[in-house]
Amino acid sequence: MKLIIIFAFLIPTLPFKNISSKLPENEMEQVIQKLIVNRSADIEKIEELFNIKMQIDSASSTPFFSVYKWNSEKSELPFHSMELRLPIPESKAADECLAIFKLPIQNRYTKEYVNEHFGDSIQVVPPRPGQLDEQITYYRISGKDYTLSFGFSNNQNSSSTIVLNYAIESRILH
């Protein structure tokens, strides 16, 4: 009995446990959960998790982060594009990864849904002055090993972007 209780505390969980109706079969929650649980910055491992092949974006990469991109309008995944910013092990970058997902219209979250499921956990982050052309307001939820943000652009009611920062397990990575 003690083993089960201890084990339950070791598994990171999102603040929403039963996402339904807005996402088919909880697919996006599963994607997010896989990244948080695996805590990996190994590009091959991440590609294997989702059965995709990402391309390095040399123009966007820096001495601190490698940027990888994947895009497919015909994907069976609950997102149609993904950008990963993975820390370079030798750099002094933070021990976390950033994943940006663009969602097709059928998988978008509404503000009402996010408010209903996250309630008081939400921190509203308005656009910064340099982002005024994008006009994206983020509804951010922070957990122990992650920050999950739903982006709502130009006062629209549905989120086309999800941003996930998650802590990595080891710096001996890609």
Salt bridges, closest charged atoms under 4 A:
GLU47 OE1 - LYS53 NZ 3.72
ASP57 OD2 - LYS69 NZ 3.00
GLU73 OE2 - HIS80 ND1 3.55
GLU83 OE1 - LYS69 NZ 3.83
GLU83 OE2 - ARG85 NE 2.70
ASP95 OD1 - ARG171 NH1 2.59
